[in-house]
Amino acid sequence: MMTRESFGIVDVAAAVIMQPDGRFLLTCRPEGKPYAGYWEFPGGKIEPGESPLHALDRELQEELGIQILHAEPWITRNFTYSHATVCLHFFRVIRWQGMPQAREHQQLAWQRPDQVTVSPMLPANAPVLRALILPPVYAITRATELGVPAALQQIELALQHGVRLIQIREKTMEKDVLQAFAEKIISLAHGTGAYVLRNSDTILPDTCGTDGIHLTAPQLMALSSRPTSGDNWCGASCHNSEELYQASLIGVDFVVLGPVLQTSSHADATPMGWRKFADLIRDYPLPVYALGGMEPDDQAIARELGAHGVAMIRGTSRL
Ligand SMILES: Nc1nc2c([nH]c(=O)n2[C@H]2C[C@H](O)[C@@H](COP(=O)(O)OP(=O)(O)OP(=O)(O)O)O2)c(=O)[nH]1
């Protein structure tokens, strides 16, 4: 029987073991393995007949002596090494039993997403570390509808409730008003360490002080490469598998997929529902935010189905 391994693809399950304060565990590959001395997420090869989650549970027991109590599927990335092409199935492990111990005499290090202090890292893992910096909630402005003072108040409150990623999505706002609005948001957001992206359909220039761009789906489909330099964030709006594929091809940092549920901001759009959402993002390489009718409580279901988090326009006022 032809298996994925006979085509040279090695399936691997890997864990982002996360503390409530956002720190996660990296381990150093022991002597005797390819890339010994490189840092990686705990995990290992999936054996024939095993599900990725079972394989991960087995590996974490063998390597660290812990048992998974709650894990969420996250992203799935392929990478070609000289020894093999690996397909890495990442999970976020939120609860576990036991205290991680170095059962294979490997070094262990708890790290912060924005401040990784160990190296070298396995080459496949750079985008994974970058993805871990992304916060769980993506807030989208609606000042055209609310008026600037109310929109600023809503953003200020959202920042106080921990929101760390904001998109300015004012497509019809007059230039001077938009620039003043953007300046205020950027100053509020940067005061808390939050990132601000500008929607590519606004008239804000790329020198306006935002931390990157959010592409509309038509703009995403028209591009042949990622528009910003590596340091700037680049997100994209997707509604179907073609757009998701294009986003992964040009290598944006994350996507927003929807509408998942009915939403008054796009009342004429047919929502895809959670089942289709989960089907579309299964084995997808980039972090995905669910969009469309999202409320703060929807974070749990979105993550359970493999999303990175939720994007909200109205829901931010209920955080
Ligand atoms: N565990 C893990 N493996 C990774 C990561 N990133 C990455 O490219 N890999 C690659 C390295 C290896 O080619 C492959 C994992 O294979 P492995 O040899 O460590 O698997 P294993 O623990 O089952 O080892 P073994 O019993 O076969 O010796 O996946 C990561 O973050 N964690």
The ligand as an SDF file (V2000), in Angstrom:
LIG
                    3D

 32 34  0  0  0  0  0  0  0  0999 V2000
    9.0060   17.6250   17.2220 N   0  0  0  0  0  0  0  0  0  0  0  0
    9.2070   18.5620   16.3050 C   0  0  0  0  0  0  0  0  0  0  0  0
    9.6970   18.2340   15.0730 N   0  0  0  0  0  0  0  0  0  0  0  0
    9.8840   19.2410   14.1890 C   0  0  0  0  0  0  0  0  0  0  0  0
    9.5780   20.5900   14.5220 C   0  0  0  0  0  0  0  0  0  0  0  0
    9.8920   21.3750   13.4590 N   0  0  0  0  0  0  0  0  0  0  0  0
   10.3720   20.5680   12.5010 C   0  0  0  0  0  0  0  0  0  0  0  0
   10.7660   20.9060   11.4010 O   0  0  0  0  0  0  0  0  0  0  0  0
   10.3770   19.2530   12.9370 N   0  0  0  0  0  0  0  0  0  0  0  0
   10.8350   18.1440   12.1350 C   0  0  0  0  0  0  0  0  0  0  0  0
   12.2000   17.6460   12.5470 C   0  0  0  0  0  0  0  0  0  0  0  0
   12.1520   16.1790   12.1680 C   0  0  0  0  0  0  0  0  0  0  0  0
   12.5040   16.0660   10.8030 O   0  0  0  0  0  0  0  0  0  0  0  0
   10.6870   15.8230   12.3410 C   0  0  0  0  0  0  0  0  0  0  0  0
   10.4170   15.1670   13.6880 C   0  0  0  0  0  0  0  0  0  0  0  0
   11.0290   13.9530   13.7250 O   0  0  0  0  0  0  0  0  0  0  0  0
   11.7740   13.3570   15.0170 P   0  0  0  0  0  0  0  0  0  0  0  0
   12.9170   12.5590   14.5460 O   0  0  0  0  0  0  0  0  0  0  0  0
   12.0450   14.4070   15.9980 O   0  0  0  0  0  0  0  0  0  0  0  0
   10.6040   12.4410   15.5470 O   0  0  0  0  0  0  0  0  0  0  0  0
   10.6230   11.4160   16.7520 P   0  0  0  0  0  0  0  0  0  0  0  0
   10.7240   12.1840   18.0390 O   0  0  0  0  0  0  0  0  0  0  0  0
    9.4120   10.5660   16.5420 O   0  0  0  0  0  0  0  0  0  0  0  0
   12.0080   10.6990   16.5590 O   0  0  0  0  0  0  0  0  0  0  0  0
   12.4670    9.1880   16.3520 P   0  0  0  0  0  0  0  0  0  0  0  0
   11.7950    8.4190   17.4250 O   0  0  0  0  0  0  0  0  0  0  0  0
   12.0320    8.8310   14.9650 O   0  0  0  0  0  0  0  0  0  0  0  0
   13.9410    9.3070   16.4900 O   0  0  0  0  0  0  0  0  0  0  0  0
    9.9630   17.0460   12.2560 O   0  0  0  0  0  0  0  0  0  0  0  0
    9.0970   20.9010   15.8280 C   0  0  0  0  0  0  0  0  0  0  0  0
    8.8660   22.0530   16.1950 O   0  0  0  0  0  0  0  0  0  0  0  0
    8.9370   19.8480   16.6710 N   0  0  0  0  0  0  0  0  0  0  0  0
  1  2  1  0
  2  3  2  0
  2 32  1  0
  3  4  1  0
  4  5  2  0
  4  9  1  0
  5  6  1  0
  5 30  1  0
  6  7  1  0
  7  8  2  0
  7  9  1  0
  9 10  1  0
 10 11  1  0
 10 29  1  0
 11 12  1  0
 12 13  1  0
 12 14  1  0
 14 15  1  0
 14 29  1  0
 15 16  1  0
 16 17  1  0
 17 18  2  0
 17 19  1  0
 17 20  1  0
 20 21  1  0
 21 22  2  0
 21 23  1  0
 21 24  1  0
 24 25  1  0
 25 26  2  0
 25 27  1  0
 25 28  1  0
 30 31  2  0
 30 32  1  0
M  END
$$$$
